[in-house]
């Protein structure tokens, strides 16, 4: 079972579908900034996070077997608890805690690192608490917490720019809300205009507009999971998620 999230359940988005009732397919959707922000945010999910929030039987291929293998390995074979956690719950995911429909909170541009607590001359740092010190004669663990302040000056090889961008996303999202966006059945996204709408209908070969139906749908946490799953398997995502197969 995919984990549930009470916080995410309180968030509901909406978009308008244009449906060809004759072929029972979604031609495209009209969506606002909030929906497009959610769709683009799927690109920020690490593979480990995707497997975690989807049930194993929802995954196509064998990646879920890798995840299950890590889960079953006991401490005898894993280098540290931190190493295992880094695989099962990757840090740096856009949706921390599987908040699938929520933007992250803006945060200060800093990075948490860990230094060896055993060897005073150790110059190595790790992003994973409990990782083994790379100096062979030491054998200690990277448990001493340190904070790297990359700030707005862009230190740490441009890390400041990335951190600042991440913080900005938490406040504003990915796209501007100046227009309505067109979301195709295969999740291609583009700004919408009257001309583009007419062009799309011609592309689909629609001659009888009486067969078209508009339908406003709600996009909550459950639908978000379905879109994530369908995006990995299908070219007709909106049809698969929002139209009941007859």
N, C-alpha and C positions, 0 to 999 in steps of 0.2 A: 504494500500500500504506500502511496505517496504521502508524505507528511502533510498535515493540515496546518494552517496558519491563521489564527484568529484575527491578527492585525490585517492580513491581506484580505480576509473575507469581508471586511468592512469597506473595502474599496471596490467600487463598481464603475466601469466605463461604459460608453455606449457608442455605437456607430450604425450607419444606415446602409443596408445592403440593397443592391439592385439585382433582382433575381429573374432569370429566364424561366418562367413556369413550364414552358414546353419541354425544355431539356433538363429541368430541375438542376440548375447550376447557378452559382453566384457569379455574375459578370464582374462586378467590382463593388467596393464599399467606399462610402464617404466617411472619413474619419478626421477627428481633430488632433491637436497636438498631443493630448494625453495618450491616445491609442498608439500613435506613431512612436512616441517615446518608449512605450512598453515593447513594441515590436523590435525596435532597434536595440533595446536593452538585452534582448535574447543573445545578441552577439557577444556580450560580455560574460556570459556564463561559462566557467571552466567545465570540461567534460565531466569531472568528478561531481560537480554540483548538479549537472543535468541528470546523471544517473541517480543521484541521491533523491531528487525531488520527484522523479518518475519511478514508478514501480518497475522492477527488473523485467517483468514480462512485457513491458511497453517498449523496450529497447530493441531495435533491429540490429542484428549482428551479434558480436561477441563481447562488446565493451562492458556489458553488465557482468559478464563472467569474471573480468579482471577486478571489478569493484567487489564482487562477492568473495573473491579469493583473498583480497586484502582484509575484508571483514573477518574472515575465518582464521587468519594467521594469528597465533598467540605470540606472546612477548618473547618466546624463545627464538623466534626467527626474524622479528622486526627489530631494527636498530634501536628504536625508542618509541615511546608513546607519541611524541611530537611528530615523528616521521609518519606514523600511521594516520594521525589526524590530518597531516598535510595532504594525504592522498584521498581520504574519505570526505574531508570538508575543506577544500582548497581555500587559502586566504586570497584576498584581492578580488573576490567575486563581486559583481555589481549588485547582486541581490543577496545581501548577507542575511542569513536566516530564512532563505527561500521566500522573501517578501516580493512575490512575483510581479505585483502591480504597483509597487511603491518605489519612489526614488530614494536613494540613500540620503541621510542627513549630511549637510555640509560639515566638513571637519578641517581642523588645522592641517597644513601640509607637513606631516611628519611621518616617520617610519620607525616601527619597533624592530630592533635587532637584538641578538643575544651573543655575548662573549663568553669564552671559556672561564669557568670559575676556579680552575685548578692550576693553570699555568700562567704566571705573571707576565711572561714575554709573548704570549699568544697574540697574534695580530689578525686572526681570522674572526669574521663575524658571520652569523647565520640568521636567516629569517625564521627558522624553526627552533622553538625552545626544546632543549633536551637532545639536540643533535650531537653526535660524537665529535670531539675535537679532532681536526685533521692532522695535528702533530702526533706522530706515532708514539714518541716517548712520554707523551702526556696522558692520554687516555681519559681525559676529563670530559665533561658535558657542557654544552653551550647553554648555560642557565642564567648568566648575569645579564639582566635586562638593561638595554641602552636605547636611547631615543636619538635618531638622526633627524635633525631639523633641516629639511630641504627648503622650506620657506618659499618666498617668491623670487629669490635671487637665482633659482635654477641650479642649485648645487647638485652633487651626486650624479654627474653625467646626464643632465637634463631631467632628473627625477623631479625637480621642483616644478617644471612645466606640466608633467603628468599629474602630479599631486594636485596642482592648482586646477587643472582641467577636471579632475575627479570631483573636487570640492564644488566647482561651478556647476557640474551636472546635478549635484544634489540640490542646488538652489533653483536651477532653471530648466533642467532636462536636456534633451539632445537637439530638438528642432524648435524653430520659432512658431508662434501661434498666429501668424499673420494671414494664413490661408487655410482652407480645408484641403486635406490630402486624399488622393486616390490610392486605395490599397487593392491590388489585383488579387485574384483567387490564389495565385502562386506567391503572394506577399511582395510583389514589386510595388514600390511606393514612389509617388511623384506628386508634386503640387497639382491641384485640380483647377480646371477652368472650363467654361462653357464649351469652348471649341474642342478641348480634349475629350469631353464627355461625348460629343457628337461623333468625333473620330473613333472613339472606342466602340460605339454602337455599330458603325460601319465596318470596323474590323471584325466584330463578332458576326456580321452578316444578319443583323436584326432588321427585318422588314415589317414586322407587325408589332408595333409598340404596345398593343393591347395585351400582349403576352408577358409584358414586363410587370413586375411587382416590387414595390419598395417595402422594406421591412426593417424596423429598428430593433437591434438586438443588444442585450446587456452583456458586458464582458467582465466577469468576476474571476475569482481565483480558479475555480473549476474550469472555466473556459480558457483561462490563461494556460493551464496545464495541457489542455487538449490542443491548443494552438502550438505549444512547444513540441508536443509529441508529433503532431501532424506535419510540422515544418521539417522534421527529420525523415519523414517517410513519403510525403505526397507533394504533388504539384497543384493540387486542388484543395488547399488548406481550409479556406472559408466555407466551401461547399461541404467538406467532410465534417467540420465542426458545427455548423449552424443549420444545415438542412438534414431533415430526417430522411434516411433512405427508405424508399418504398419497395 
